[in-house]
Amino acid sequence: MASLVRGAVEVRAARIDTDPESVTALEFSGWPVAGTQPPVALDASTVKTGEVTSAVVGLVGLTAAEVRRERDTSPLGPHVAVPVARTAGPPLPGEIYVAAVVLSATPVDLPSVVVTPATLTVHWPDGPVSTLDLPPRDLGLVVPALS
């Protein structure tokens, strides 16, 4: 797992390098938001409370999304919501999965990404480009499913 951050946007990437036996999905969660009233889901991957919006958007390989809700489980407030993006089924060994995670009080534009077996390149909306070198698969790294 690796991430690149610029402003209110974090780009997270994960690759599964072994056969994930019994794993049903790979999940990326966004930032929890909480309040005295239930946060409002703006869509399947975005939730808002007060002025703060949290989103997790699948950029590569993450095609399902939901907002998870809990009550009385956080010191942030009694009503908690967390956006989640995930694969539609078990993650495939060797595949790279990428999500944009946002926590902001103002609207933000999402970056675009280009993935190769060796790099993740992020084109940020304001112009800069960030490149992350990915380790070779033969290192035997295992990235566990996240929630």
C-alpha positions in Angstrom: 0.0 0.0 0.0 1.2 3.5 -0.8 -0.2 7.0 -1.0 0.5 10.4 -2.5 -1.1 13.5 -1.0 -1.7 17.0 -2.4 -4.0 19.4 -0.7 -7.2 17.7 0.4 -6.7 14.7 -1.9 -4.9 11.5 -1.1 -4.3 8.9 -3.8 -4.0 5.4 -2.3 -2.7 2.4 -4.2 -2.6 -1.3 -3.3 -1.4 -4.4 -5.0 -2.1 -8.0 -3.9 1.0 -10.1 -4.7 -0.2 -13.5 -3.5 -3.4 -15.4 -4.0 -5.8 -13.9 -1.4 -7.5 -17.0 -0.3 -10.9 -16.4 1.2 -10.8 -12.7 0.6 -14.0 -11.5 -0.9 -13.1 -7.9 -1.7 -10.4 -5.3 -1.3 -11.7 -2.1 0.4 -10.4 1.4 0.7 -12.2 3.6 3.4 -12.4 7.3 3.5 -12.2 9.6 6.5 -15.0 9.2 9.1 -17.2 12.2 9.6 -19.4 12.6 12.6 -21.9 14.8 14.3 -24.8 15.1 16.6 -27.1 14.4 13.6 -26.5 11.6 11.0 -24.2 12.7 8.2 -25.8 13.1 4.8 -24.8 10.7 2.0 -24.5 12.8 -1.2 -23.9 9.6 -3.3 -22.6 6.1 -2.8 -19.1 7.2 -2.0 -19.5 10.7 -0.5 -20.8 11.8 2.9 -21.2 15.3 4.5 -21.6 16.7 7.9 -21.8 20.4 8.5 -19.2 21.9 6.2 -16.9 18.8 5.9 -17.2 16.3 3.1 -15.5 12.9 3.0 -15.3 10.9 -0.2 -13.5 7.8 -1.5 -13.6 7.4 -5.3 -12.4 4.3 -7.1 -10.0 5.3 -9.8 -8.7 1.9 -10.9 -10.3 -1.5 -10.1 -12.7 -0.3 -7.4 -16.2 -0.4 -8.8 -18.4 -0.7 -5.8 -19.1 1.9 -3.1 -21.2 2.5 0.0 -21.4 4.7 3.0 -21.2 2.8 6.3 -22.9 4.2 9.4 -22.3 3.6 13.0 -23.8 5.0 16.2 -21.9 5.8 19.5 -18.6 4.3 18.3 -16.5 7.5 18.0 -15.3 10.3 20.1 -16.0 12.6 17.1 -19.8 12.4 17.7 -22.7 10.0 18.2 -23.5 9.6 14.4 -20.5 8.4 12.3 -20.4 7.7 8.5 -17.5 6.4 6.5 -17.4 6.2 2.7 -16.0 3.0 1.3 -14.9 1.9 -2.2 -14.2 -1.7 -3.0 -13.7 -4.3 -5.6 -16.8 -6.0 -6.9 -15.3 -9.4 -6.1 -12.0 -10.9 -4.9 -9.0 -8.8 -5.8 -6.7 -10.4 -8.4 -3.1 -11.1 -7.7 -0.8 -8.6 -9.4 -3.5 -6.1 -10.1 -3.0 -2.5 -8.8 -6.1 -0.8 -7.2 -6.3 2.9 -6.8 -8.6 5.3 -5.0 -8.8 9.1 -4.4 -9.7 9.9 -0.8 -10.9 13.4 0.0 -11.6 15.3 3.2 -12.5 19.0 2.5 -14.8 21.9 3.4 -14.7 23.0 -0.3 -15.3 21.2 -3.6 -12.1 19.6 -5.1 -11.2 18.3 -8.5 -9.9 14.7 -8.6 -6.6 13.8 -10.2 -6.2 11.3 -13.1 -3.9 8.4 -12.8 -1.8 6.2 -15.1 -0.8 2.8 -13.8 1.9 0.5 -15.2 3.4 -2.5 -13.5 6.3 -0.4 -12.3 4.8 3.0 -11.6 1.7 5.0 -10.5 1.6 8.4 -12.1 -0.8 11.0 -10.7 -1.8 14.0 -12.8 -3.0 16.6 -10.2 -5.7 19.0 -11.5 -3.6 22.1 -10.8 -0.8 20.9 -13.0 1.9 19.0 -11.1 2.6 15.3 -11.8 3.7 12.8 -9.1 5.2 9.4 -9.9 5.4 6.6 -7.4 7.8 3.7 -8.2 6.2 0.4 -7.3 8.3 -2.5 -6.0 8.6 -5.5 -8.3 6.2 -8.3 -7.7 8.8 -10.9 -6.9 9.5 -9.3 -3.5 6.6 -11.4 -2.1 4.9 -8.4 -0.5 1.4 -9.0 0.8 -1.1 -6.1 1.2 -4.0 -7.2 3.4 -7.5 -6.2 2.6 -8.4 -2.9 4.2 -11.6 -1.7 5.7 
